[in-house]
Amino acid sequence: NGCRNVVIDNVKIIGQWRYNSDGIDICCSENVTVRNCFIRSFDDCLVVRGTCLPGEGRYPVRNITVENCVMWCDWGKSLEIWLGWPRTEVENVVFRNIDLIRLENVALDITTWARPNRPNRTFVRNVTFQDIRIDPDDAQPESVYQDCDSRRYPDRPRIKVPHLIRVDRRNLEPQAAQKPDIPRRDLRYENLSFIDITSGGRKLPVEITGEPEELRIDRVLLRNVDAGDIRTESVTNLQLEP
């Protein structure tokens, strides 16, 4: 954490076969460029990560550029901005000219994993995904978690459809109720652009879901996006352009 002025250029990552085996995580750092890289990881390929662990809050996450890369994701997410429950700010992030040659769950993702009864203020500003070329499988089997050695793959696995774009907030403890005396979380995502996102003609779902009392999403642009079903909730100033 707390790195500045970093360039990662022409790096190849192969063999990340375990759970939680991210390719490159840019954690609480600024002025970072990743370019000309190939990443094949079982979990997330590239993550711009905000505050999660104690003591990280004093480090900004800003001025991040990822460009001219190829990503192969076996299980997690391909390109992600991920935020934990403490306060954090992320701004000026660009993903540009990237090929995603295998998908699993989500191609382009922005999410905050929040803990109930822990207020936080999280801001994500000025994020651009541009010139992203995606090659999804036509019939992708649903993931199977091998929780014991005797676990077998089904003879006829269910077919899953990965998300093209997902922007949301998730609870780490989904069954916990919000206590009335705890201030609610204040989460804001602003000025998000998705431009020239193609998926080989296959229309994949887009989900951008805010929440009136906790997550506000403002100024979202989708231009020339190969989207199938587009689901949005509590989004202001949404632009859909051919």
N, C-alpha and C positions, 0 to 999 in steps of 0.2 A: 504494500500500500504506500501511497504518497510518492509514487514515481513521477518524474517530469521529463519531457523531451526525450521520448523513447521511439526508436524505429525498429520494427521487426520486419525483415525483408528476405524473401526467398527461403522460407523455412518450410520443410515438409514434415508433417506429423502423421504417422501411421502406427496402428497397433494398440490404440486406446480401446481395449475391449471390455473393461469393467464398468459397472455402474459408477456414476459420478466421475467419469473420465472425460472431463471437458478438454477441448483442444487448447484454446487460448482464452484466458479470463483476464480482462483489464480491470483491475480492482482499485477503486478510489484513487485514480491517477489522472494526469492531465497532459495534454500535448503528446498524444500517442498515435503513431501511424503503424498500421499493419498492411503490408502490400506484397503482392506476388507470392502468396503462400498457398500450399495445398494442405488441407486438414481433413483427415478421416478419423472421426471419433465416435465412440459408442454413445456417449452422452452429448451435451451441447457442443457445437463446433466452435463458436466464438461468442463470448459474453462480455458486454460492458456492464460491470457490476458495481452497484452502489453500496452504501453502508449496510453491513450485516453483523459484523463482529464488534465487541466492545472496543472503544478507542479509535474507530475508523472515522467518526463523524467530522473530524477536523480537516479531512482531506477532500478536496473537490473532485468531481468527475466531469471533465469538460475537454472540449477540443480533441475529439477522438475521430480518426479516419481509418476506415477499412476499405481497401480497394484492390481490384485486379487479383482476386483470389478465387480458388475453387474449394467447395465444401462438400463433404460426403458425410451425412449423418445417419447412424445406424439405429438410434433409439430416441434421442432427446430432441432438441430444437436446433435449428441451423444458425440463425442470427438472432441474438437476443439482447435486450436491455432488462436486467434483473435487479430488483431492489428488495431489501429486507425490511424489517420492522422499525429500526431506528430512523431518525431524521436523516434525509440525504437530498442532494440536488444533483441532477445530471443535465448537462446542456451542451449543445453544439456537437452532435454525433452524426457522422455520415457513413453509410454503407453504400459503396458505389462500384459498379462494373464487376459483379460477382456471379459465378455459376454455382448453382446448387444442384449437384448431379444425383443426389439421392435424398429423399425426405423421409421423416418418420412421423413426428407429431405436428410441429409447426415450422413453417419456413421463416417467417418474420414475426418476432414476438416482443411485446413490452408488457411487463407484469411486476406487480409488487406483492410479495408474500408477507402478509400482515399477521400479527398475533392479536387475538381479541384482548380487549381491556388494556392495550398498550397504545396510547395515542402517539401519533407521529405526524410530521409534516414532510411530505415528499413531493418534489417538483421535478418534472421532466420537461425540458424545453428544447425546441429546435432540433428535431431529429429527422433525417432524410434517408430513405431507402430508395436508391435510383439505379436503373439499369441492372436489375436482378433477373437472371435467366434460370428457370427452374425446370427440371426434367423429372416429373413424378412418375412412379410406376402406375401402369394401368390397373393392375389388380394387386394391391398391397395387403398381405395378410396382417391381421391384428396381432399386436405384440403378445408374447407369452412370457410370464415371469416364472423363471425356474427357481422356485423356492425350496426344492428338494431334488436329490439325484434321480428320483423315480418319475419326476414330471415329464410328460410326453407332449409333443406337439399334436394338436388335433388333426385327424385325417382331412377334415374339411374346415380349415380355419375361416373365421369371419373376415370379410374384406373391410378395411378401414379407409377413410378418406382424411388425409391430413389437412390442417388449416393452412391456407396461404398467408393470412395475417390474423393475429390475435392480439388484442390490446385489452387488458383487464386488471383486476386485483383479485388475489386469492387468499383465503384464510389458511394458515398452517394448522389450525385446530377448528375445522368446520363445524363441529357440534357445539362449540362454546358460545354462550350467549353474552352479548355486550352488557356490562354492568351499567346501570343508569348514572352512577356518580363518576364515571370515567369519561373524560372528553373524547369525542370521536376523532378518528383520523382525518387529516386534511391532506388529500392526495390530489395532485393536479398534473395533468399531461397537456402540454400546449404546443401548438405549431408542429404537427406531425405530417410529413409528406411521404407518399408512396407513389413513385413516378416510374413508368415504363417497367412494370413487373409482369413478366411473361412466363407461362407455364406450358408451353408446347401445345396450346389449344385446349388443354384440360382445365375446366373451370372448377377451382377449389374454393371452399367457403372462406368468408371474411367475417370476423367477429370483433366488434369494437364496442365494449360495454362499460359505460360509466355507471355511477350510482349517485343519485341526487344528494345524499347526505354525506358521502365519503370520498368518492372519486369523481372529479370533474374533468372532462375531456373537452378541449376547446381548440378550434382551428385545425381541422383534419382535411388533407387533400389526397384524393385518389385519382390519379391521372394515368390513363392507358394501363389499367390493371386487369389481368386475366382473372376476374373474379366470377365465382358462381353465385351462390346465395350470400347476400350481404346483410348481416344482422348488426344493427346499431341500437344502443340505448343510452340516453342521457348524454348525447354528444351535441355540442353547439358549434355552429359554423362549419358544417360538413360540406365539402365540395366533391362532387363526382363528375369527372370530365372524361370524355372519350380519349 
